[in-house]
């Protein structure tokens, strides 16, 4: 049970949502704090988009309670919807209209005063002013996403919900979007993003919520999450040597698990000082062709969380 | 003006404007839809052209005074044939080549038989692929003989047909058809444009954005449908011009005709909105709307008054707005009463249909919103 605080923008209290007979969110309890960026992580089909849609009142819970900006939903009142901005995964822009026309359309729905000034302002902010007269159909994926974000900010929402903010965009645009989201956080806006990228979660989020099969696996800071999964060493070797190399690491305190890979095996461990000790032990076997030390990727984190959960 | 009324107005205008811009940016689509409407108009006039102008060869072997007079009488009799006088060889070749539907032989002793009051035997060779054509010939011949006898005041031709017309003027099949064809065009244009406007919102998922906005999503969608309806009226002007200037068919009551077309646009646009929300995909909609337009048109008294199509078709026709619309249209253009219901009853039925269609469209769109 979550107890509401004044800084809580969104509260999910034991929320279960079904789609037909399938449970898409299962007893979710989580709080998104005001002025924070919360990342929703999880493999495909984990329920990330459904969770975001639930915040917008597009999914109705069969049990539990959702409180958004102090109002229990659904239904979402017009007054509440005016305080929320959303960017859908597929942008949902009118392709035949220009950037400016799309923003003008939105401005009419939200009855925005000083419309032209505000439209210019958000276009400048997202770096799309130079393409204002271009039809959406002619823009790249990155520009479309910037337009979708600009549209969601037109009415100056208190809560911004973004489904995959940098899906299919180039590196430069990713950084533009990230820096803008950080700016929003500075302005006290609560941002909830779903993402499939670990680097995005680390770069952006204050808190991450990991979902799997509609349930929360863990809520942590991005760094905490990485630490839980540990670091890893990829070892390149022949299949015949894998057993012997794996044996070498036996007895080292802090090794979480060893996984075979296409080119050898990966040793997962916890604790920064362990790296030298493992590498030294691996060198004892002269059949090792090479090694690489790196952080765990998102799939490996999900796997490690699964194992923890089991 | 309250804030919410103002906001609704802005949202309606925004939806209207967006649709208008989209329609004109995708002008190719608008052109294609207009071409479709015109081709439907030509299609229905072809029903008449093929039926009323079937080529008929006449071989006149009589050199006497009456043979040619009979051929002329036949030409001036109202029937479904385009008469060509030919030599025996050419006519036979044409019949076997399929370029004429029948050969009518005026025998060498035709004048003599007329003069002496003998029974005249007229041979007809028919390509009886279509019994309708054969029956047309059977009907045309006695009329021609009657007219011929009347013109020449021949005492020995005793047949006498007294014709009483219900309508004080004759109207060709094409003028009849193109008028009802305008109703078909109104259906195709209005239903297609408004269905596309709504289905497009669902297809590209922009409708979700309307749902999460503070406005009732039906307001901008109504704006879109209104823009599509106005675009249909504008595009309908082209087929109307073709009827007025090309076919030279002028309405006796232009205001009635125009009001009827506007009512049709409102009804068919609403039907289109409902279909668009149900199907949610633009490509199958085109096939669906074109697919339902012709049966709807043909069973609604478009080719002839529906009451002449048998009690079942006539009963079914009462459930179609096209039936009432064609009734008003034929009255407005030609003064015909093709429905037993009066124009006022037809108008009330159409208004009822318009109100019902708008309510149905609203209900279906609301239900289909995610």
HADDOCK unambig.tbl for C-alpha pairs under 7 A between the chains (distance, minus, plus):
assign (segid A and resid 56 and name CA) (segid B and resid 212 and name CA) 6.64 0.50 0.50
assign (segid A and resid 78 and name CA) (segid B and resid 214 and name CA) 4.13 0.50 0.50
assign (segid A and resid 78 and name CA) (segid B and resid 215 and name CA) 6.68 0.50 0.50
assign (segid A and resid 79 and name CA) (segid B and resid 214 and name CA) 6.73 0.50 0.50
assign (segid A and resid 81 and name CA) (segid B and resid 212 and name CA) 6.31 0.50 0.50
assign (segid A and resid 81 and name CA) (segid B and resid 213 and name CA) 5.96 0.50 0.50
assign (segid A and resid 81 and name CA) (segid B and resid 214 and name CA) 5.24 0.50 0.50
assign (segid A and resid 82 and name CA) (segid B and resid 213 and name CA) 6.90 0.50 0.50
assign (segid A and resid 82 and name CA) (segid B and resid 214 and name CA) 5.63 0.50 0.50
assign (segid A and resid 92 and name CA) (segid B and resid 204 and name CA) 6.46 0.50 0.50
assign (segid A and resid 92 and name CA) (segid B and resid 205 and name CA) 5.70 0.50 0.50
assign (segid A and resid 92 and name CA) (segid B and resid 206 and name CA) 4.57 0.50 0.50
assign (segid A and resid 92 and name CA) (segid B and resid 209 and name CA) 6.87 0.50 0.50
assign (segid A and resid 93 and name CA) (segid B and resid 206 and name CA) 6.29 0.50 0.50
assign (segid A and resid 96 and name CA) (segid B and resid 22 and name CA) 5.77 0.50 0.50
assign (segid A and resid 96 and name CA) (segid B and resid 25 and name CA) 6.83 0.50 0.50
assign (segid A and resid 97 and name CA) (segid B and resid 22 and name CA) 6.72 0.50 0.50
assign (segid A and resid 105 and name CA) (segid B and resid 14 and name CA) 5.46 0.50 0.50
assign (segid A and resid 108 and name CA) (segid B and resid 10 and name CA) 5.41 0.50 0.50
assign (segid A and resid 108 and name CA) (segid B and resid 11 and name CA) 5.51 0.50 0.50
assign (segid A and resid 108 and name CA) (segid B and resid 14 and name CA) 6.24 0.50 0.50
assign (segid A and resid 109 and name CA) (segid B and resid 7 and name CA) 6.92 0.50 0.50
assign (segid A and resid 109 and name CA) (segid B and resid 10 and name CA) 6.99 0.50 0.50
assign (segid A and resid 109 and name CA) (segid B and resid 11 and name CA) 5.15 0.50 0.50
assign (segid A and resid 109 and name CA) (segid B and resid 213 and name CA) 6.65 0.50 0.50
assign (segid A and resid 109 and name CA) (segid B and resid 214 and name CA) 6.99 0.50 0.50
assign (segid A and resid 109 and name CA) (segid B and resid 215 and name CA) 6.07 0.50 0.50
assign (segid A and resid 110 and name CA) (segid B and resid 214 and name CA) 6.51 0.50 0.50
assign (segid A and resid 111 and name CA) (segid B and resid 7 and name CA) 5.77 0.50 0.50
